[in-house]
Amino acid sequence: MTIEIALDRFEELLTKVPADGWEQPTPCDKWAIADLVAHVVAVVRLGRELVLGADFPAAGEQAREADPVAAWHEARQAFEEVLAKADPTAEVAAPVGRVPLPTMLDTFFLTEILVHSWDLATALGVPPALDQELVRKVDEYVRPFGGAGTEGIFEPAVESAREADEITRLMNQLGRTA
């Protein structure tokens, strides 16, 4: 499953956070690693709720987790359990309205996991090693936004160097300096 590849990569990166590394800054303004992980845990929990038929909520704050790794494992397991039983033809809520479940997973949800995996890798100073097929999927999803930025979600695009690879171009499109 496409989303499993992204979840696996985030989890792999999460295991690299040193015990004293939770306060390290990330490419996301005002977020340390602990805040970034809290956000991703909240996204995975939201994904579960969306699969169960919940409406898409207004943006809200995420509280830091006392044990970020345990919270991740709990959220991922609960999400995957619900997803395994889900009707793949169901329509679910997404930021753009109701869409087929696979569309929500391959657009909004995948974008969140993939981009924040890059953020976490960057904060840790390790190669992002993102799956190229997933990078292309996210690029296809975000390209129509035109790099203008989306308030509260992505910053305006920054220019990519001519020789930039696909991952760098995507992150630049989303306002990250790669």
N, C-alpha and C positions, 0 to 999 in steps of 0.2 A: 504494500500500500504506500502510495506517495507520501502521505502525511507521516507515516511511521519513520521514514528515512529522516525527515526533518526533526521529529521528536527524538530519535536516537542521537542525532548530532548534537542537539541542545544538551541532552543528558550527558553525553560524552564530555562536552565542554564543562558542564556543571561539576563533574568529578575532578576537574583540574583547579577549581577554586581552592586556594590554600586556606587553612583555618583562620588566618589573619588577613584574608584578602577581601572580605565582604565590603569594606569601605573604599576599595579602589574605585577611582572614577571610571566611567564608561563614555563612549561617544555621545550618549544621550545627556544633554544638559541637565544638571541637577540630580542625576541618578548615579548612585554608587552601584556596585554589583548587586548588593542586597536588594536595592530598589528595582533593578532590572529583573532579577529573578522573581520578585514579588509580582511584578507586572506580568511576566510570562506565565506564572502559576495562575494568576487571575484570568488570563486569556484562555488557558486550558480549561479552567473551571467554567468559564463562559461558554466555551465550545461544547462542553457537556450539556449545559443548560439549553443551548440552541438546538442541539440534536434532540433533546427531550421536548422541544416545542416552545421554549420561552421566547418572548419578544426581545429584540435587541435593546439593551439598556442605554440610557444617556451615559456619557463618560463619567467615571467616578474615580475616586482615589483608591489605591491599593495599599493596604497595610503591609509592612514588612512581616515576614514569617519568623517565628522564633527559631525554627529549624528549616531553613530554605530547602535543603535536600529532601528531607522527609515530606515537606509540603509538595514538592515537585512530584515525588513518587506517588503520593496519595492522589493528587490531581490527575496525573497521567493515567494511573490505573482506573480511576473512576470514569474518565473520558473514554478510554479504550473499551471498557466493559459496556458502556452505553452504545458506543459506536458499533460494536460487534453485533448488537441486536437491532440496530436501526434499519429502517426501510430506506434503501438507497434512492428510492423515487420520491421520498418525502420532500416537501418544500419547507425550508427553515428561514428564520430571520437572519439578516445580514445587514451591514451598514447601508446597503443600497436598496433594502426592502427584502421581500421574500424571494428566495432562489432555491433551486434544487440543492439538496444536501451536498452532493459532490462539488457543486460550484462554490458553495460557502467554504468547504474544506480546501479547495484548490486556489482560492483567491484570498479572501480576508485572513483565514486561519493560517494558511501556509505562509503568507507574507509576514505575519506577526512572528511566527516561529523562526523562519529563515533569517529575517533581518535582525532579530534580537540574538540569534546565534552568532551572526557576524559581530554584533556589538560586544557580546561576551568574549568571543575569541580576541577581538581587538583589545579589550580591557585586560585580558590575560597575557597579551603579547604572543599569542600562538596563531598559526595559520588557520583561517576560517574553515578550509577544506569543505566547502559547501558543494552539494551535489549539483552538477551542471544542468541537469534536466530541471531541477527545482528552481534554479536561478532563472532559467529561461521562462518557466511558467510564471514566476513572480514578475519578471520583466514584462511579459505580455499583459499581465493584469495592471501594472502601474503605469505603463507607457501612455495610455490614453489620458492620464491626469496631467501630462505635459510638463511635469517638473515644477509646476507652480507652487507646490506645497499644499498641504491640507492642514488647516489650523488644528493643533492639538494632536496631529498624527505624524505628518512628515514636514520637514523643512523644505524650502525651495531648493531645487537642484543646484549642484555645483558643477562646474565644467570638468569634464573628464579629459585626461591627457589622450592624445591620439593613440598611443600604444597601450592604453588601459585594457585590462582583461574584462570579461563579462561581469564578474563579481564586482569589480571596482566601478564599472559603468553603472551597474544597478544601484550600488550604494550611493554613488554620486547623484543619480536620478532622485534618490530619496533624501537628499540633503546631507549626506554623510561624506566627510572627507576621508577618502580611502587612499 
